[in-house]
Amino acid sequence: MVKYSPVLKAQIISEHLDHDIGGAELARKYCLPKRQVNDWIHQYHLGGVETIRSQKSKRKFSVEFKLNVIDYYQTHDESLAEVAVKYQVLASQISVWRTTFIREGYNGLKAHPKGRPTKMKRKKKQIRQLEKQSEIERLRRELAQKNQALYETKLENDILKKSMTLFGPSKDVKRPK
């Protein structure tokens, strides 16, 4: 997309206002698309000089701002272009926000991460999770084995105690005289 300087836009608009020249004639004179020139003139008539300045950086809009714009558009008797000029956003963006809100609700207007996460990041995260899970599982298995060994030892002790009470000491054991 070609970006035109604000100086060029201002020059075209001033010629339009001073000499009452139409957008098609100005487009031919400056070798620009007719639609583009007409859009600049229309934006100027709707919102003044501020609308012809280009944005320096990418803007991020909060969910509340998007809801305010959608609400204003639906409750007031203004065109999409007029609302766009008032809030200094593109008319197409308001339309996208509105359809997203209708389709997905409030959560659809929230910012979403762009692109696919890197594989390395996912692998590291998965390895960390597996390490945590494996460490916990290892400790659980170890505890279960120790509990089992303790239970078996207690059973052996109980059996030996009962056998001592029933049968007495074994006969193989020599008693000192």
VMD Tcl script that builds the backbone (N, CA, C; Angstrom):
set m [mol new atoms 531]
animate dup $m
set s [atomselect $m all]
$s set {name element resname resid chain x y z} {
  {N N MET 1 A 0.841 -1.173 0.000}
  {CA C MET 1 A 0.000 0.000 0.000}
  {C C MET 1 A 0.889 1.240 0.000}
  {N N VAL 2 A 0.603 2.138 -0.886}
  {CA C VAL 2 A 1.379 3.367 -1.009}
  {C C VAL 2 A 0.929 4.343 0.062}
  {N N LYS 3 A 1.916 4.976 0.711}
  {CA C LYS 3 A 1.599 5.999 1.699}
  {C C LYS 3 A 1.966 7.350 1.099}
  {N N TYR 4 A 1.016 8.244 1.145}
  {CA C TYR 4 A 1.211 9.570 0.584}
  {C C TYR 4 A 1.491 10.541 1.718}
  {N N SER 5 A 2.307 11.540 1.432}
  {CA C SER 5 A 2.683 12.507 2.472}
  {C C SER 5 A 1.506 13.425 2.798}
  {N N PRO 6 A 1.449 13.867 4.029}
  {CA C PRO 6 A 0.394 14.809 4.406}
  {C C PRO 6 A 0.488 16.126 3.639}
  {N N VAL 7 A 1.687 16.474 3.206}
  {CA C VAL 7 A 1.858 17.712 2.441}
  {C C VAL 7 A 1.130 17.613 1.103}
  {N N LEU 8 A 1.290 16.462 0.431}
  {CA C LEU 8 A 0.594 16.245 -0.839}
  {C C LEU 8 A -0.921 16.261 -0.641}
  {N N LYS 9 A -1.373 15.610 0.407}
  {CA C LYS 9 A -2.810 15.583 0.688}
  {C C LYS 9 A -3.334 17.000 0.924}
  {N N ALA 10 A -2.601 17.774 1.715}
  {CA C ALA 10 A -3.021 19.144 2.016}
  {C C ALA 10 A -3.032 20.006 0.762}
  {N N GLN 11 A -2.053 19.799 -0.106}
  {CA C GLN 11 A -1.989 20.565 -1.349}
  {C C GLN 11 A -3.193 20.254 -2.241}
  {N N ILE 12 A -3.549 19.002 -2.356}
  {CA C ILE 12 A -4.695 18.604 -3.172}
  {C C ILE 12 A -5.982 19.168 -2.603}
  {N N ILE 13 A -6.133 19.079 -1.292}
  {CA C ILE 13 A -7.357 19.578 -0.647}
  {C C ILE 13 A -7.458 21.099 -0.781}
  {N N SER 14 A -6.324 21.786 -0.630}
  {CA C SER 14 A -6.379 23.253 -0.761}
  {C C SER 14 A -6.731 23.654 -2.192}
  {N N GLU 15 A -6.214 22.938 -3.197}
  {CA C GLU 15 A -6.602 23.230 -4.586}
  {C C GLU 15 A -8.088 22.979 -4.801}
  {N N HIS 16 A -8.572 21.911 -4.183}
  {CA C HIS 16 A -10.000 21.594 -4.300}
  {C C HIS 16 A -10.852 22.722 -3.710}
  {N N LEU 17 A -10.447 23.218 -2.559}
  {CA C LEU 17 A -11.226 24.266 -1.895}
  {C C LEU 17 A -11.077 25.623 -2.586}
  {N N ASP 18 A -9.857 25.976 -2.988}
  {CA C ASP 18 A -9.609 27.297 -3.569}
  {C C ASP 18 A -10.166 27.434 -4.982}
  {N N HIS 19 A -9.967 26.417 -5.794}
  {CA C HIS 19 A -10.324 26.531 -7.207}
  {C C HIS 19 A -11.559 25.732 -7.575}
  {N N ASP 20 A -12.179 25.095 -6.599}
  {CA C ASP 20 A -13.385 24.292 -6.817}
  {C C ASP 20 A -13.171 23.249 -7.936}
  {N N ILE 21 A -12.038 22.560 -7.817}
  {CA C ILE 21 A -11.695 21.516 -8.787}
  {C C ILE 21 A -12.172 20.183 -8.232}
  {N N GLY 22 A -12.719 19.346 -9.081}
  {CA C GLY 22 A -13.229 18.050 -8.670}
  {C C GLY 22 A -12.111 17.043 -8.416}
  {N N GLY 23 A -12.460 15.951 -7.760}
  {CA C GLY 23 A -11.488 14.920 -7.416}
  {C C GLY 23 A -10.896 14.224 -8.631}
  {N N ALA 24 A -11.696 14.012 -9.666}
  {CA C ALA 24 A -11.213 13.327 -10.860}
  {C C ALA 24 A -10.155 14.164 -11.574}
  {N N GLU 25 A -10.385 15.464 -11.662}
  {CA C GLU 25 A -9.423 16.343 -12.333}
  {C C GLU 25 A -8.123 16.440 -11.542}
  {N N LEU 26 A -8.242 16.525 -10.206}
  {CA C LEU 26 A -7.037 16.556 -9.363}
  {C C LEU 26 A -6.268 15.235 -9.454}
  {N N ALA 27 A -6.980 14.142 -9.548}
  {CA C ALA 27 A -6.322 12.841 -9.669}
  {C C ALA 27 A -5.538 12.757 -10.971}
  {N N ARG 28 A -6.115 13.270 -12.066}
  {CA C ARG 28 A -5.406 13.277 -13.346}
  {C C ARG 28 A -4.179 14.182 -13.285}
  {N N LYS 29 A -4.331 15.319 -12.644}
  {CA C LYS 29 A -3.237 16.290 -12.561}
  {C C LYS 29 A -2.046 15.725 -11.794}
  {N N TYR 30 A -2.306 15.013 -10.684}
  {CA C TYR 30 A -1.227 14.489 -9.829}
  {C C TYR 30 A -0.917 13.021 -10.103}
  {N N CYS 31 A -1.564 12.441 -11.100}
  {CA C CYS 31 A -1.359 11.020 -11.461}
  {C C CYS 31 A -1.604 10.097 -10.264}
  {N N LEU 32 A -2.739 10.299 -9.643}
  {CA C LEU 32 A -3.141 9.498 -8.483}
  {C C LEU 32 A -4.456 8.805 -8.783}
  {N N PRO 33 A -4.786 7.758 -8.033}
  {CA C PRO 33 A -6.094 7.119 -8.210}
  {C C PRO 33 A -7.214 8.090 -7.828}
  {N N LYS 34 A -8.247 8.125 -8.642}
  {CA C LYS 34 A -9.372 9.042 -8.423}
  {C C LYS 34 A -10.059 8.747 -7.091}
  {N N ARG 35 A -10.210 7.484 -6.796}
  {CA C ARG 35 A -10.873 7.094 -5.544}
  {C C ARG 35 A -10.106 7.608 -4.327}
  {N N GLN 36 A -8.775 7.536 -4.392}
  {CA C GLN 36 A -7.948 7.996 -3.283}
  {C C GLN 36 A -8.128 9.493 -3.044}
  {N N VAL 37 A -8.090 10.256 -4.092}
  {CA C VAL 37 A -8.256 11.710 -3.966}
  {C C VAL 37 A -9.646 12.041 -3.422}
  {N N ASN 38 A -10.660 11.372 -3.934}
  {CA C ASN 38 A -12.023 11.612 -3.444}
  {C C ASN 38 A -12.156 11.232 -1.968}
  {N N ASP 39 A -11.487 10.166 -1.556}
  {CA C ASP 39 A -11.516 9.775 -0.136}
  {C C ASP 39 A -10.898 10.858 0.738}
  {N N TRP 40 A -9.768 11.424 0.306}
  {CA C TRP 40 A -9.125 12.484 1.089}
  {C C TRP 40 A -10.032 13.696 1.211}
  {N N ILE 41 A -10.663 14.060 0.121}
  {CA C ILE 41 A -11.571 15.218 0.133}
  {C C ILE 41 A -12.759 14.947 1.059}
  {N N HIS 42 A -13.311 13.753 0.957}
  {CA C HIS 42 A -14.447 13.379 1.805}
  {C C HIS 42 A -14.043 13.376 3.282}
  {N N GLN 43 A -12.875 12.805 3.588}
  {CA C GLN 43 A -12.396 12.792 4.977}
  {C C GLN 43 A -12.191 14.211 5.493}
  {N N TYR 44 A -11.668 15.065 4.661}
  {CA C TYR 44 A -11.461 16.456 5.078}
  {C C TYR 44 A -12.792 17.118 5.402}
  {N N HIS 45 A -13.793 16.902 4.559}
  {CA C HIS 45 A -15.097 17.511 4.803}
  {C C HIS 45 A -15.736 16.959 6.077}
  {N N LEU 46 A -15.471 15.704 6.393}
  {CA C LEU 46 A -16.065 15.108 7.594}
  {C C LEU 46 A -15.350 15.518 8.873}
  {N N GLY 47 A -14.008 15.525 8.848}
  {CA C GLY 47 A -13.298 15.710 10.111}
  {C C GLY 47 A -12.239 16.777 10.156}
  {N N GLY 48 A -11.985 17.460 9.086}
  {CA C GLY 48 A -11.006 18.531 9.123}
  {C C GLY 48 A -9.595 18.068 8.795}
  {N N VAL 49 A -8.645 18.910 9.165}
  {CA C VAL 49 A -7.247 18.710 8.790}
  {C C VAL 49 A -6.635 17.488 9.473}
  {N N GLU 50 A -7.060 17.172 10.691}
  {CA C GLU 50 A -6.461 16.054 11.428}
  {C C GLU 50 A -6.609 14.721 10.702}
  {N N THR 51 A -7.623 14.602 9.882}
  {CA C THR 51 A -7.893 13.315 9.242}
  {C C THR 51 A -6.923 12.991 8.120}
  {N N ILE 52 A -6.218 13.978 7.611}
  {CA C ILE 52 A -5.305 13.689 6.495}
  {C C ILE 52 A -3.895 13.363 6.966}
  {N N ARG 53 A -3.627 13.478 8.237}
  {CA C ARG 53 A -2.313 13.087 8.761}
  {C C ARG 53 A -2.201 11.575 8.778}
  {N N SER 54 A -1.011 11.089 8.465}
  {CA C SER 54 A -0.801 9.636 8.496}
  {C C SER 54 A -0.371 9.212 9.899}
  {N N GLN 55 A -0.706 7.988 10.239}
  {CA C GLN 55 A -0.348 7.448 11.546}
  {C C GLN 55 A 1.131 7.054 11.551}
  {N N LYS 56 A 1.832 7.372 12.615}
  {CA C LYS 56 A 3.259 7.079 12.695}
  {C C LYS 56 A 3.530 5.645 13.134}
  {N N SER 57 A 2.657 5.091 13.963}
  {CA C SER 57 A 2.902 3.741 14.462}
  {C C SER 57 A 1.598 2.957 14.528}
  {N N LYS 58 A 1.745 1.675 14.673}
  {CA C LYS 58 A 0.576 0.813 14.772}
  {C C LYS 58 A -0.087 1.039 16.131}
  {N N ARG 59 A -1.388 1.214 16.100}
  {CA C ARG 59 A -2.111 1.474 17.346}
  {C C ARG 59 A -2.802 0.204 17.817}
  {N N LYS 60 A -2.911 0.066 19.127}
  {CA C LYS 60 A -3.650 -1.047 19.722}
  {C C LYS 60 A -4.833 -0.458 20.461}
  {N N PHE 61 A -5.993 -1.070 20.256}
  {CA C PHE 61 A -7.217 -0.554 20.855}
  {C C PHE 61 A -7.699 -1.510 21.932}
  {N N SER 62 A -8.160 -0.947 23.035}
  {CA C SER 62 A -8.689 -1.762 24.118}
  {C C SER 62 A -10.090 -2.248 23.760}
  {N N VAL 63 A -10.533 -3.244 24.498}
  {CA C VAL 63 A -11.866 -3.798 24.272}
  {C C VAL 63 A -12.922 -2.736 24.579}
  {N N GLU 64 A -12.690 -1.942 25.610}
  {CA C GLU 64 A -13.649 -0.902 25.987}
  {C C GLU 64 A -13.783 0.139 24.870}
  {N N PHE 65 A -12.648 0.519 24.261}
  {CA C PHE 65 A -12.698 1.485 23.162}
  {C C PHE 65 A -13.504 0.922 21.994}
  {N N LYS 66 A -13.254 -0.328 21.660}
  {CA C LYS 66 A -13.977 -0.965 20.551}
  {C C LYS 66 A -15.479 -1.005 20.845}
  {N N LEU 67 A -15.827 -1.350 22.091}
  {CA C LEU 67 A -17.246 -1.380 22.462}
  {C C LEU 67 A -17.877 0.005 22.395}
  {N N ASN 68 A -17.126 1.043 22.812}
  {CA C ASN 68 A -17.642 2.408 22.735}
  {C C ASN 68 A -17.911 2.816 21.291}
  {N N VAL 69 A -16.993 2.465 20.393}
  {CA C VAL 69 A -17.166 2.817 18.984}
  {C C VAL 69 A -18.381 2.093 18.406}
  {N N ILE 70 A -18.497 0.802 18.691}
  {CA C ILE 70 A -19.634 0.014 18.185}
  {C C ILE 70 A -20.940 0.569 18.733}
  {N N ASP 71 A -20.955 0.868 20.026}
  {CA C ASP 71 A -22.158 1.403 20.661}
  {C C ASP 71 A -22.537 2.760 20.047}
  {N N TYR 72 A -21.545 3.614 19.847}
  {CA C TYR 72 A -21.827 4.924 19.257}
  {C C TYR 72 A -22.401 4.769 17.851}
  {N N TYR 73 A -21.818 3.881 17.063}
  {CA C TYR 73 A -22.288 3.676 15.693}
  {C C TYR 73 A -23.733 3.172 15.667}
  {N N GLN 74 A -24.059 2.282 16.590}
  {CA C GLN 74 A -25.401 1.697 16.586}
  {C C GLN 74 A -26.455 2.616 17.179}
  {N N THR 75 A -26.065 3.500 18.085}
  {CA C THR 75 A -27.059 4.337 18.746}
  {C C THR 75 A -27.250 5.708 18.088}
  {N N HIS 76 A -26.292 6.163 17.306}
  {CA C HIS 76 A -26.407 7.476 16.674}
  {C C HIS 76 A -26.715 7.313 15.190}
  {N N ASP 77 A -27.330 8.323 14.664}
  {CA C ASP 77 A -27.726 8.293 13.255}
  {C C ASP 77 A -26.617 8.910 12.398}
  {N N GLU 78 A -25.445 8.264 12.407}
  {CA C GLU 78 A -24.305 8.739 11.624}
  {C C GLU 78 A -23.792 7.591 10.767}
  {N N SER 79 A -23.169 7.942 9.653}
  {CA C SER 79 A -22.644 6.907 8.771}
  {C C SER 79 A -21.368 6.307 9.368}
  {N N LEU 80 A -20.984 5.207 8.796}
  {CA C LEU 80 A -19.776 4.520 9.247}
  {C C LEU 80 A -18.549 5.407 9.046}
  {N N ALA 81 A -18.523 6.139 7.950}
  {CA C ALA 81 A -17.394 7.037 7.663}
  {C C ALA 81 A -17.322 8.168 8.689}
  {N N GLU 82 A -18.464 8.708 9.079}
  {CA C GLU 82 A -18.478 9.792 10.063}
  {C C GLU 82 A -18.006 9.316 11.428}
  {N N VAL 83 A -18.425 8.127 11.812}
  {CA C VAL 83 A -17.978 7.564 13.091}
  {C C VAL 83 A -16.483 7.275 13.036}
  {N N ALA 84 A -16.019 6.780 11.891}
  {CA C ALA 84 A -14.599 6.480 11.736}
  {C C ALA 84 A -13.756 7.739 11.869}
  {N N VAL 85 A -14.206 8.828 11.288}
  {CA C VAL 85 A -13.475 10.089 11.390}
  {C C VAL 85 A -13.505 10.602 12.824}
  {N N LYS 86 A -14.640 10.474 13.477}
  {CA C LYS 86 A -14.771 10.950 14.857}
  {C C LYS 86 A -13.796 10.229 15.785}
  {N N TYR 87 A -13.651 8.905 15.632}
  {CA C TYR 87 A -12.780 8.115 16.502}
  {C C TYR 87 A -11.395 7.875 15.899}
  {N N GLN 88 A -11.138 8.422 14.715}
  {CA C GLN 88 A -9.864 8.321 14.015}
  {C C GLN 88 A -9.428 6.867 13.803}
  {N N VAL 89 A -10.350 6.072 13.286}
  {CA C VAL 89 A -10.070 4.699 12.878}
  {C C VAL 89 A -10.639 4.505 11.476}
  {N N LEU 90 A -10.301 3.399 10.867}
  {CA C LEU 90 A -10.839 3.110 9.536}
  {C C LEU 90 A -12.266 2.607 9.645}
  {N N ALA 91 A -13.079 2.961 8.671}
  {CA C ALA 91 A -14.473 2.517 8.664}
  {C C ALA 91 A -14.549 0.995 8.554}
  {N N SER 92 A -13.654 0.413 7.774}
  {CA C SER 92 A -13.652 -1.047 7.640}
  {C C SER 92 A -13.331 -1.721 8.977}
  {N N GLN 93 A -12.487 -1.076 9.787}
  {CA C GLN 93 A -12.139 -1.646 11.086}
  {C C GLN 93 A -13.354 -1.663 12.013}
  {N N ILE 94 A -14.153 -0.622 11.983}
  {CA C ILE 94 A -15.370 -0.587 12.794}
  {C C ILE 94 A -16.307 -1.700 12.356}
  {N N SER 95 A -16.412 -1.891 11.064}
  {CA C SER 95 A -17.275 -2.946 10.537}
  {C C SER 95 A -16.800 -4.323 10.991}
  {N N VAL 96 A -15.484 -4.541 10.958}
  {CA C VAL 96 A -14.921 -5.829 11.408}
  {C C VAL 96 A -15.192 -6.026 12.888}
  {N N TRP 97 A -14.961 -4.992 13.708}
  {CA C TRP 97 A -15.221 -5.095 15.144}
  {C C TRP 97 A -16.687 -5.436 15.407}
  {N N ARG 98 A -17.567 -4.778 14.669}
  {CA C ARG 98 A -19.007 -4.987 14.869}
  {C C ARG 98 A -19.416 -6.419 14.538}
  {N N THR 99 A -18.970 -6.925 13.392}
  {CA C THR 99 A -19.334 -8.304 13.032}
  {C C THR 99 A -18.700 -9.313 13.983}
  {N N THR 100 A -17.477 -9.042 14.422}
  {CA C THR 100 A -16.831 -9.932 15.398}
  {C C THR 100 A -17.591 -9.930 16.706}
  {N N PHE 101 A -18.048 -8.747 17.136}
  {CA C PHE 101 A -18.800 -8.656 18.388}
  {C C PHE 101 A -20.131 -9.392 18.270}
  {N N ILE 102 A -20.787 -9.270 17.141}
  {CA C ILE 102 A -22.065 -9.954 16.945}
  {C C ILE 102 A -21.863 -11.468 16.937}
  {N N ARG 103 A -20.786 -11.922 16.282}
  {CA C ARG 103 A -20.542 -13.356 16.128}
  {C C ARG 103 A -19.977 -13.993 17.407}
  {N N GLU 104 A -18.983 -13.337 18.038}
  {CA C GLU 104 A -18.260 -13.967 19.143}
  {C C GLU 104 A -18.489 -13.307 20.499}
  {N N GLY 105 A -19.077 -12.131 20.521}
  {CA C GLY 105 A -19.321 -11.450 21.783}
  {C C GLY 105 A -18.106 -10.682 22.274}
  {N N TYR 106 A -18.082 -10.439 23.572}
  {CA C TYR 106 A -17.036 -9.629 24.207}
  {C C TYR 106 A -15.649 -10.227 23.997}
  {N N ASN 107 A -15.533 -11.550 24.126}
  {CA C ASN 107 A -14.223 -12.204 24.011}
  {C C ASN 107 A -13.647 -12.089 22.609}
  {N N GLY 108 A -14.481 -11.914 21.611}
  {CA C GLY 108 A -13.992 -11.771 20.253}
  {C C GLY 108 A -13.238 -10.475 20.029}
  {N N LEU 109 A -13.505 -9.459 20.851}
  {CA C LEU 109 A -12.833 -8.175 20.702}
  {C C LEU 109 A -11.501 -8.115 21.435}
  {N N LYS 110 A -11.205 -9.109 22.262}
  {CA C LYS 110 A -9.931 -9.122 22.977}
  {C C LYS 110 A -8.789 -9.368 22.003}
  {N N ALA 111 A -7.623 -8.859 22.358}
  {CA C ALA 111 A -6.439 -9.048 21.523}
  {C C ALA 111 A -5.999 -10.510 21.585}
  {N N HIS 112 A -5.636 -11.045 20.441}
  {CA C HIS 112 A -5.180 -12.428 20.357}
  {C C HIS 112 A -3.733 -12.441 19.894}
  {N N PRO 113 A -2.945 -13.395 20.386}
  {CA C PRO 113 A -1.561 -13.464 19.919}
  {C C PRO 113 A -1.515 -13.762 18.426}
  {N N LYS 114 A -0.601 -13.122 17.738}
  {CA C LYS 114 A -0.494 -13.278 16.292}
  {C C LYS 114 A 0.492 -14.394 15.956}
  {N N GLY 115 A 0.180 -15.130 14.932}
  {CA C GLY 115 A 1.096 -16.137 14.423}
  {C C GLY 115 A 1.140 -17.404 15.252}
  {N N ARG 116 A 1.944 -18.320 14.792}
  {CA C ARG 116 A 2.091 -19.601 15.465}
  {C C ARG 116 A 3.283 -19.518 16.414}
  {N N PRO 117 A 3.171 -20.071 17.618}
  {CA C PRO 117 A 4.313 -20.032 18.528}
  {C C PRO 117 A 5.467 -20.851 17.959}
  {N N THR 118 A 6.673 -20.464 18.315}
  {CA C THR 118 A 7.830 -21.166 17.797}
  {C C THR 118 A 7.893 -22.579 18.361}
  {N N LYS 119 A 8.480 -23.468 17.590}
  {CA C LYS 119 A 8.564 -24.857 18.025}
  {C C LYS 119 A 9.482 -24.999 19.226}
  {N N MET 120 A 10.555 -24.239 19.255}
  {CA C MET 120 A 11.498 -24.334 20.368}
  {C C MET 120 A 10.819 -23.952 21.675}
  {N N LYS 121 A 10.056 -22.915 21.628}
  {CA C LYS 121 A 9.374 -22.473 22.838}
  {C C LYS 121 A 8.424 -23.560 23.335}
  {N N ARG 122 A 7.679 -24.167 22.386}
  {CA C ARG 122 A 6.749 -25.218 22.773}
  {C C ARG 122 A 7.501 -26.419 23.339}
  {N N LYS 123 A 8.616 -26.792 22.695}
  {CA C LYS 123 A 9.368 -27.956 23.163}
  {C C LYS 123 A 9.925 -27.724 24.554}
  {N N LYS 124 A 10.484 -26.540 24.786}
  {CA C LYS 124 A 11.027 -26.236 26.107}
  {C C LYS 124 A 9.935 -26.293 27.165}
  {N N LYS 125 A 8.778 -25.723 26.823}
  {CA C LYS 125 A 7.662 -25.731 27.768}
  {C C LYS 125 A 7.198 -27.159 28.040}
  {N N GLN 126 A 7.113 -27.971 26.974}
  {CA C GLN 126 A 6.691 -29.361 27.140}
  {C C GLN 126 A 7.711 -30.129 27.965}
  {N N ILE 127 A 8.996 -29.909 27.704}
  {CA C ILE 127 A 10.044 -30.602 28.464}
  {C C ILE 127 A 9.961 -30.223 29.930}
  {N N ARG 128 A 9.773 -28.922 30.201}
  {CA C ARG 128 A 9.648 -28.481 31.591}
  {C C ARG 128 A 8.450 -29.133 32.272}
  {N N GLN 129 A 7.322 -29.192 31.559}
  {CA C GLN 129 A 6.140 -29.829 32.132}
  {C C GLN 129 A 6.389 -31.309 32.376}
  {N N LEU 130 A 7.036 -31.975 31.421}
  {CA C LEU 130 A 7.338 -33.393 31.592}
  {C C LEU 130 A 8.301 -33.611 32.749}
  {N N GLU 131 A 9.286 -32.713 32.889}
  {CA C GLU 131 A 10.213 -32.832 34.008}
  {C C GLU 131 A 9.479 -32.693 35.332}
  {N N LYS 132 A 8.581 -31.686 35.402}
  {CA C LYS 132 A 7.811 -31.505 36.633}
  {C C LYS 132 A 6.938 -32.724 36.906}
  {N N GLN 133 A 6.236 -33.182 35.863}
  {CA C GLN 133 A 5.367 -34.342 36.031}
  {C C GLN 133 A 6.179 -35.583 36.353}
  {N N SER 134 A 7.306 -35.779 35.653}
  {CA C SER 134 A 8.098 -36.975 35.891}
  {C C SER 134 A 8.690 -36.958 37.302}
  {N N GLU 135 A 9.110 -35.795 37.774}
  {CA C GLU 135 A 9.647 -35.685 39.130}
  {C C GLU 135 A 8.566 -36.013 40.159}
  {N N ILE 136 A 7.383 -35.488 39.957}
  {CA C ILE 136 A 6.272 -35.765 40.874}
  {C C ILE 136 A 5.891 -37.236 40.813}
  {N N GLU 137 A 5.813 -37.781 39.600}
  {CA C GLU 137 A 5.474 -39.201 39.444}
  {C C GLU 137 A 6.540 -40.092 40.057}
  {N N ARG 138 A 7.807 -39.723 39.874}
  {CA C ARG 138 A 8.905 -40.517 40.440}
  {C C ARG 138 A 8.810 -40.528 41.964}
  {N N LEU 139 A 8.547 -39.360 42.548}
  {CA C LEU 139 A 8.424 -39.287 44.003}
  {C C LEU 139 A 7.209 -40.076 44.493}
  {N N ARG 140 A 6.127 -40.032 43.746}
  {CA C ARG 140 A 4.943 -40.807 44.130}
  {C C ARG 140 A 5.219 -42.306 44.077}
  {N N ARG 141 A 5.896 -42.757 42.998}
  {CA C ARG 141 A 6.229 -44.187 42.887}
  {C C ARG 141 A 7.154 -44.623 44.017}
  {N N GLU 142 A 8.147 -43.769 44.306}
  {CA C GLU 142 A 9.089 -44.082 45.381}
  {C C GLU 142 A 8.373 -44.173 46.720}
  {N N LEU 143 A 7.464 -43.246 46.971}
  {CA C LEU 143 A 6.698 -43.275 48.222}
  {C C LEU 143 A 5.824 -44.526 48.293}
  {N N ALA 144 A 5.194 -44.879 47.168}
  {CA C ALA 144 A 4.360 -46.079 47.142}
  {C C ALA 144 A 5.199 -47.335 47.400}
  {N N GLN 145 A 6.412 -47.417 46.839}
  {CA C GLN 145 A 7.286 -48.566 47.064}
  {C C GLN 145 A 7.708 -48.650 48.524}
  {N N LYS 146 A 8.042 -47.531 49.107}
  {CA C LYS 146 A 8.462 -47.526 50.522}
  {C C LYS 146 A 7.293 -47.908 51.426}
  {N N ASN 147 A 6.096 -47.391 51.092}
  {CA C ASN 147 A 4.913 -47.773 51.880}
  {C C ASN 147 A 4.650 -49.275 51.768}
  {N N GLN 148 A 4.814 -49.830 50.573}
  {CA C GLN 148 A 4.605 -51.269 50.358}
  {C C GLN 148 A 5.635 -52.078 51.150}
  {N N ALA 149 A 6.901 -51.633 51.101}
  {CA C ALA 149 A 7.954 -52.332 51.846}
  {C C ALA 149 A 7.681 -52.263 53.344}
  {N N LEU 150 A 7.252 -51.110 53.835}
  {CA C LEU 150 A 6.932 -50.958 55.256}
  {C C LEU 150 A 5.773 -51.865 55.656}
  {N N TYR 151 A 4.758 -51.948 54.817}
  {CA C TYR 151 A 3.599 -52.808 55.088}
  {C C TYR 151 A 4.028 -54.277 55.156}
  {N N GLU 152 A 4.870 -54.692 54.200}
  {CA C GLU 152 A 5.344 -56.082 54.193}
  {C C GLU 152 A 6.184 -56.388 55.428}
  {N N THR 153 A 7.011 -55.448 55.839}
  {CA C THR 153 A 7.835 -55.635 57.033}
  {C C THR 153 A 6.958 -55.756 58.271}
  {N N LYS 154 A 5.933 -54.936 58.369}
  {CA C LYS 154 A 5.013 -55.024 59.518}
  {C C LYS 154 A 4.304 -56.373 59.525}
  {N N LEU 155 A 3.894 -56.860 58.359}
  {CA C LEU 155 A 3.248 -58.175 58.287}
  {C C LEU 155 A 4.190 -59.277 58.748}
  {N N GLU 156 A 5.430 -59.226 58.294}
  {CA C GLU 156 A 6.410 -60.224 58.716}
  {C C GLU 156 A 6.604 -60.188 60.221}
  {N N ASN 157 A 6.709 -58.989 60.766}
  {CA C ASN 157 A 6.877 -58.864 62.224}
  {C C ASN 157 A 5.671 -59.428 62.964}
  {N N ASP 158 A 4.478 -59.128 62.467}
  {CA C ASP 158 A 3.269 -59.651 63.117}
  {C C ASP 158 A 3.239 -61.175 63.051}
  {N N ILE 159 A 3.616 -61.737 61.907}
  {CA C ILE 159 A 3.629 -63.204 61.757}
  {C C ILE 159 A 4.648 -63.820 62.702}
  {N N LEU 160 A 5.830 -63.230 62.781}
  {CA C LEU 160 A 6.860 -63.748 63.685}
  {C C LEU 160 A 6.410 -63.666 65.143}
  {N N LYS 161 A 5.775 -62.581 65.533}
  {CA C LYS 161 A 5.295 -62.442 66.911}
  {C C LYS 161 A 4.255 -63.505 67.225}
  {N N LYS 162 A 3.323 -63.740 66.301}
  {CA C LYS 162 A 2.279 -64.735 66.540}
  {C C LYS 162 A 2.880 -66.133 66.611}
  {N N SER 163 A 3.835 -66.391 65.720}
  {CA C SER 163 A 4.444 -67.723 65.742}
  {C C SER 163 A 5.219 -67.934 67.033}
  {N N MET 164 A 5.844 -66.907 67.564}
  {CA C MET 164 A 6.582 -67.022 68.836}
  {C C MET 164 A 5.613 -67.326 69.976}
  {N N THR 165 A 4.456 -66.708 69.952}
  {CA C THR 165 A 3.502 -66.963 71.041}
  {C C THR 165 A 2.889 -68.347 70.911}
  {N N LEU 166 A 2.684 -68.841 69.684}
  {CA C LEU 166 A 2.056 -70.138 69.498}
  {C C LEU 166 A 3.046 -71.293 69.664}
  {N N PHE 167 A 4.169 -71.177 69.079}
  {CA C PHE 167 A 5.088 -72.304 69.047}
  {C C PHE 167 A 6.291 -72.147 69.963}
  {N N GLY 168 A 6.531 -71.012 70.409}
  {CA C GLY 168 A 7.685 -70.807 71.276}
  {C C GLY 168 A 8.944 -70.651 70.447}
  {N N PRO 169 A 10.069 -70.552 71.141}
  {CA C PRO 169 A 11.315 -70.408 70.401}
  {C C PRO 169 A 11.620 -71.684 69.620}
  {N N SER 170 A 12.352 -71.567 68.569}
  {CA C SER 170 A 12.641 -72.744 67.750}
  {C C SER 170 A 13.581 -73.680 68.492}
  {N N LYS 171 A 13.543 -74.976 68.167}
  {CA C LYS 171 A 14.303 -75.969 68.911}
  {C C LYS 171 A 15.757 -76.010 68.466}
  {N N ASP 172 A 16.062 -75.455 67.343}
  {CA C ASP 172 A 17.419 -75.492 66.836}
  {C C ASP 172 A 18.338 -74.592 67.634}
  {N N VAL 173 A 17.778 -73.655 68.295}
  {CA C VAL 173 A 18.587 -72.701 69.010}
  {C C VAL 173 A 19.049 -73.380 70.304}
  {N N LYS 174 A 20.373 -73.415 70.526}
  {CA C LYS 174 A 20.932 -74.006 71.738}
  {C C LYS 174 A 20.956 -72.988 72.834}
  {N N ARG 175 A 20.540 -73.448 73.998}
  {CA C ARG 175 A 20.535 -72.582 75.154}
  {C C ARG 175 A 21.828 -72.789 75.934}
  {N N PRO 176 A 22.366 -71.711 76.351}
  {CA C PRO 176 A 23.590 -71.875 77.159}
  {C C PRO 176 A 23.265 -72.525 78.509}
  {N N LYS 177 A 24.163 -73.398 78.969}
  {CA C LYS 177 A 23.934 -74.131 80.214}
  {C C LYS 177 A 24.566 -73.516 81.382}
}
mol reanalyze $m
mol bondsrecalc $m
mol representation Tube
mol addrep $m
